[in-house]
Amino acid sequence: MQKILKIIDTNFNRAREGLRVIEESIRFIYKNEKNLKEIREIRHIFSKKTLKFFPFEKLKSSRAVEEDIGKKLDKREKLNLVKLVETNFLRVEESLRCLEEYSKLINSNISSFFHDIRFKVYEIEKKIITLISRKRIKVPSVYVILNLKEENKNFFKFAENIIKGEPDIIQLRYKGENTKFFLKTAKNLKKIIPDEIIYIINDRIDISILCESDGIHVGKDDIDIDDARRLIPEKIIGVSSNNLNDIRKIKNKDIDYIAVGSIFKSPTKPEKKVVGIEILEKIKKIVSIPVIGIGGINIENAKMVIEKGADGIAVISTVENSENPKETITKLKEEVYKGWKIRKRKTI
């Protein structure tokens, strides 16, 4: 019996420790409240029920660390963050399987519990791995929107100049009706955008999937956020908003950033309502995901937008009308980082 309890104790510790490692990643790095609640609930139920069947004093009395021949077999290897979470899920699942099998020798009821918990872990593993496998919006960031028009024969030359400026995010937007043209352009643009630049498609989730972009940006009247997430669980979803009420409605949705505007009068969309710069601080009190300011932003006001609460800026006409898009993006990045440093100093 003591040897079986030793196995129970070892795997109880391994599973609990692994769950805590995963939980801390979700809490402090990926900051997903829904997944955090689920993984925390699993850890709490697992610990409470295990200790009900196997009291802590019994497990402790069976423990003999000095006799454990496996304690020197620790494998040291460098892991990235995704691999760290994946490895701990495997550790938890292996431990739960051991608990399930060996507890059969003592109590079949607790064995069934470990079986059920293991399948709950499988379910949350899928959600969390798809979440952490998405590219993350860099903060602070410069986000360039490319307006695609069929009459623009120099589109790719312009796009190449944009890419040379190394913005953090590039969005392809097309308001025409030629889907074949849109898809062909989207696929060709994907080929020349380096992996470190996030590639977003506007509106069209089908184009996003087929051209293998990093994500999609949707407006208020586009595909529903929950429907989009079911189709692309591993991709970025960004949304547009211009008021606090709408943001409160979507704050618990599985989205990666919110584009807010128009911050200033927009040359691209002069009909859009100007929401002003003060809204940014209010939004940051509601959501924890990145907030991107959009509308009328240029080199002169970019720093101010970041200082006031935006985590990034999105630009269209500022680069479209520039004689040197690469240089313009470089200057925008400089202003964004200046604003970010000032804002960070204020929070210290």
N, C-alpha and C positions, 0 to 999 in steps of 0.2 A: 504493500500500500504506500509506504514512504517513497518508493521510487516513482510510482505513478503520480503522487502529489508533487514530486520534484519536477516532473514534466509539465504538470498543470501550472505550477508556479512560474516556471521559466517562460512558457508560452503566453500566460496571462500578462506577464511583464512586457514581453516583446510586442504583443498586440496593442496594449495600452500605450506604450511608448511610441509606437508607430503612428497610432491615431493622433497622438498629441503633436507629433512633428507635422503631420498633414494639416491639422487644425491651425497651427501657428502660421503656416504658409498662407492659408486662406484668410486668416484674420489680419495679418500685418502686411502681406505682400500683394495678394490678389484682391483682398477686400470685398469678398462676395458674401453678403450677410445671409442670404438664403442657404448657401452651401455650408457656411459656418455653423448655422443652427442645426443643420442635419448631421454633420460630422460630430458636433459636440454632443448631440442627443444620443448618437450611437455609442460614443465613448462612455457617457454617463450610465446608460442602461447596461452596457457590457460590464462595467466595473461593479455596479450595484448588484446585478444578478449573479455574477461569478462569485462575489464575496458572500452572497447569501448561501450558496451551495458549498463553497469552500472557504470557511472563515479565515480571516487574515492570519490568525495565530497558528492555524494548522499549516498554512502555506509557508509561513516564516519558519516554523519548526522543521520543515522538510528541506529548507534551503541549506546548501553546502557549497558555497562559492569556491572555497579552496580546493574542492574535489572535482570541480567542473573542468573536464579536459577540453571543452569547447571555448573556454574564455580566451585562449591565446590564438584562436583561429580568425580573429577579426580582420576583415579584408579592407585595406585602406586604398581608396581610389577617389580621384577628383570627379565630382558630379556637378552638372548644371542644375538649376532650380527644378526644371521639369523632371529630370532624371531622379532627383532627390525625392520628389513626391511619388513618382512611379515606384521607386524602390521600396518606399515605406508602405505603399499599398500591398505590394507583393509580400512584404514581411508580415503585415497584419493578416492577410488571407492565409498564408502558410501556417501561421500560429493558430488561427481559428480552426483550421482543418485538424491540426494536432489536438487541440482542445476537444473538438467534436469526437474524434476517434478514441482518444484515451479516456475521456470521461464516460464512455460507454461501459467501461470496466467497473465504474462506480455507480453511475446514475444515468439512466436513459433520458430522463426529463431534461437534465442540463445539457445533454448531448444534442437534443432537438433545438434547444435555445441557441447553442453555438452554430448550428446549421442555419438557423433563421438569420442570425446576425451576419454570418458570412455572406449570405445573399443580399442583405441590405448594403453591405460594404461594396459588393459588386456593382450595385445600382449607383451608389454615390460616387464610386470610382469613375464610372463613365462620364458623369456630369462634370466632375472636377478635372479630369484629364482633358476633356474637350475645352474646358474653360482655360486652363493654363497653357494649352497648346496654341491658343490664339496669339497672334502678335499683340503687343501692348502699345497703346498710344504713348509716345514719348512726351514727357513734360519737362520743360516747356517745348512747344513745337511750332513749326511753320508749315502750313497746310495750303497747297496750291491746287486750285480747281482749274482744269482744262476744259474749255468749252469747245466741243467738237461740232463742226459745221461742214457739210458736204462740199461747199464751195471753197473751203480753205485747203488749197493744194500744198501749202507749206506746213501742215500740221506737225508732221514728224520732225521737221527741222526745228520748229519751235519747241516741241516736247523735249528734244535732245538738249536744247539750251537750258530748259527748266531743270532737267535731270542733273546737268553739270553744276547747277547751283546747290544741289544736295538738300532739297527740302525734306522734311520728315515724313510728309504724307502728300500723295498726289491723287486727286480724284478726277475721273473721266466723266464728264456730263454731256449728254446728248438729248436734245429735245425734239429731234426729228422723228420720222416714221419708218426710216429704212433700217430695219432690224439687222439685216445681213451686213450692211455697212458698219453699223455700230459694233457688232460682234467681231467682225474682221479687224477693225481698228483696235478694239479692246484686246484681242489676242496678240496683235503685233506690238502694241504698247507694252504688254506684259513681258515680252521678250527683251525689251531694252531697259526696263526699270530694274535696278539692282535690288537684291533681297532686303537690304537695310532700309529701303524706302517703302513705306506702307502704301499699297495700291488699292484704292477704293473705287467702286462703280456707283454712280448715282442712280437711284430709283429701281433699276432693273435687276432683280435677283437672279433671273435666268441668265443674263449676260455675265453676272458676277460668278456664277457657278461654272459656266462654260469656258470663260477665259481664265479661270482659276485665280481671281483676284484675292486680296487679303480680306475683303469685306465689302459691305454695301452701306450707302447712306440713304435714309428714307425721310420723306417729308410727312406732314400730318395726314395727307390724303393718299399716301402710297400704301403698300402692303402692311398689314398689321404686324407689330413688333413680335408678338408671340408666334404668329405663323412663320415669319421670317426666321426666328430662332429655331423652330422645328426643322426647317430646311437646311440651315447653315449653323449647326451648333458650335462648329470649330472656327467660325469666321467673326470678324469685327462687325458690329452693327452700330452705326451712328445715326442720330436723329436730329431734326431741326426743331427749334422752338423759339417763340418770341414772347412768352408770358409765363409768369410764375404758376398759374393754375394748371396749365398743361404739364409743366415740369413736375409738379406734385403728383399728378396722375401717373406719370411714367417713371418716377424715381426708383420704384422697386422692380422695374422690368430688367431683363437681362440685356442691357445695352452697354456699350463701351465708351461712348462719349456723346455729348450734346453740343450741337452748333447753335449758338444764340445770336440773333440779329434781326434787323439790321442795327448794328451798334451806331453807325453814322449813316448819313445819306449815301446810298449806293449808286454808283454810275451804271452798274450792270443791271440792277433792279430798282430804278428810281421810284417805282410804285410801292415798294415795301415800306411798312411802318418802321420808323426809327424808334428803337426801344431805349436808346441811350446807354451810357457806360455804367451808370449806378446799379443797373440790374445784375451785373456780374457778381458783386459781393453778396447779394441776396440769394442768388442761385447756389453759390458755394456753401451756403448755410443749409441748403436742402439736399444736395447730392455730394457724393464723394468721388464720382468719376470725373475725368477731364472735361472741362468746359472750353469750347473753342469759340472765340469771338469772330463774327463775320459781318461784312457790310461796311464799305467805305474805309477800310483799314489800309494804311500806307506806311511808308518809312517814318513820316513825321508823328504819327499817333500810335504806332505799334507798341512802344514802350509803356504808354499810358494805359492801354488796354490790358496788358499783363499786370501792371501795378494794381489795377482796380479789381483783379480777381480771375481773369481768364488764364487758362493753362496753355493756351495756344492761340494763334491767329490764322484765319483762312483768308486768302486773297485771290482775286480774279483779275480785275482791271489793272491793278497795280503792276502785275507782270505782263498782262496782255498789251498794255500801252507802253511798256518799257523798251528802250532801244537796246538794252543789255539785260535780259532777264536773269542771267547768272549773277551779275553784279547786284541787281536789285534784291534777289533772294539772300545773298550774302549780307547785305545791309539790314534786311528785315530780321535775319537771325541775330545779328549783333544787337539790334534794338530790343528784341524779345529777351535776350539773355540779360541785358541791362535792367529791364523791367523786372525780370525774375529775381535778380540779386537784390534789388531794392525791396521787393515784396518779402523775400525771405528774411532780410534784416529786420523788417518791421514785426515779424512774428517771433523773433528771438527774445 
